[in-house]
Amino acid sequence: MARIRVGLLPSASFMVGTMPVPKYTDVEKTQFATDRETGAKLYTITLFFMEEDRAEALKITVPQTGLPDGLKPGLPVVPVELFATPWARIFNGSLSDGIAYRADRLDLVGAPAPAADAA
């Protein structure tokens, strides 16, 4: 499946709309969805995306390790390494499609950036 890096204009901004909720792999919500590479639990968070004269609510999947402390609705954030994955499926004879968004982490605007690991 194609993963497309999302490019943003300098005028783009994001604000937390809802607190993160766990993502599950089953309808009964017994099995957490996890990152394939790190094993971290995945969460879905709604962010309000604002750019020029438009605003939109986006649901973005973020690993638990990428969620900063102090996150709450209304705070400005920046999604880091934001990707979009188009999807489509047929369910009960009807086509459904959309875009799944995924970010490595969310940074609080105005907070110091996480230190890069020294190699």
C-alpha positions in Angstrom: 0.0 0.0 0.0 1.3 3.5 -0.9 2.4 5.7 2.0 2.5 9.4 1.0 4.5 11.9 3.1 2.3 14.9 3.8 3.8 18.2 2.9 2.5 21.2 4.9 2.6 24.9 4.1 4.4 27.1 6.7 1.0 28.6 7.5 -0.4 25.2 8.5 -1.2 24.6 12.2 -2.8 21.8 14.2 -4.7 21.8 17.5 -5.7 18.8 19.6 -9.4 18.1 19.3 -9.8 15.0 21.4 -7.7 13.0 23.8 -6.0 9.9 22.3 -8.0 6.7 22.4 -6.5 3.2 22.1 -6.7 1.5 18.7 -7.8 -2.1 18.7 -7.4 -4.9 16.1 -10.8 -6.5 16.9 -14.4 -5.4 17.3 -14.6 -6.7 20.9 -11.7 -4.4 21.8 -9.6 -7.1 23.5 -6.4 -6.8 21.4 -4.4 -3.5 21.2 -3.1 -2.5 17.8 0.6 -2.2 17.9 3.4 -0.7 15.7 4.9 -3.4 13.5 8.5 -2.2 14.1 8.5 -1.2 17.8 5.6 -3.0 19.3 4.3 0.2 20.9 0.5 0.5 21.4 -1.2 2.6 18.8 -3.6 5.5 19.6 -6.0 7.6 17.5 -6.3 11.3 18.2 -8.4 13.9 16.4 -6.5 17.0 15.4 -7.9 20.2 13.9 -5.8 21.0 10.8 -5.9 24.7 9.8 -4.3 26.0 6.6 -5.1 29.4 5.0 -8.9 29.7 4.7 -9.8 26.2 5.6 -10.0 23.9 8.6 -10.6 20.1 8.9 -10.7 17.5 11.6 -8.2 14.6 11.0 -8.0 11.4 12.9 -4.3 10.5 13.2 -2.8 7.3 14.5 0.3 7.8 16.8 2.3 5.3 18.8 2.0 5.7 22.6 5.7 6.6 22.6 5.0 9.6 20.4 2.3 11.1 22.6 3.7 14.0 24.8 2.9 14.5 28.4 0.4 17.3 29.1 -1.6 16.7 25.9 -5.1 18.1 26.1 -7.8 19.5 23.8 -7.0 23.0 22.5 -3.2 22.7 22.7 -1.3 23.4 19.5 0.8 20.5 18.2 2.9 19.5 15.3 2.6 16.0 13.9 6.2 14.7 13.0 6.7 12.4 10.1 3.1 12.6 8.9 2.0 10.1 6.3 -1.2 9.5 4.4 -2.3 6.0 3.2 -5.2 5.8 0.8 -7.5 2.8 1.4 -10.6 1.2 -0.2 -12.7 -1.9 0.6 -16.0 -3.4 -0.4 -18.3 -4.2 2.5 -21.8 -5.6 1.9 -21.5 -4.8 -1.8 -20.7 -1.1 -1.1 -17.3 0.6 -1.7 -15.8 2.5 1.2 -12.7 4.5 0.8 -10.7 7.1 2.6 -7.2 8.2 3.9 -5.5 6.9 7.0 -3.1 9.3 8.6 -0.1 8.2 10.7 2.5 10.3 12.6 5.6 9.1 14.4 5.0 11.6 17.2 3.3 14.8 18.2 5.3 17.7 19.4 3.7 20.4 21.6 4.2 23.9 20.0 6.5 26.0 22.1 7.9 23.0 23.9 11.6 22.0 23.4 12.1 19.4 20.8 13.1 15.9 22.0 16.9 15.4 22.0 18.2 13.4 19.2 20.0 10.2 20.2 23.7 10.5 20.0 25.2 7.8 17.7 
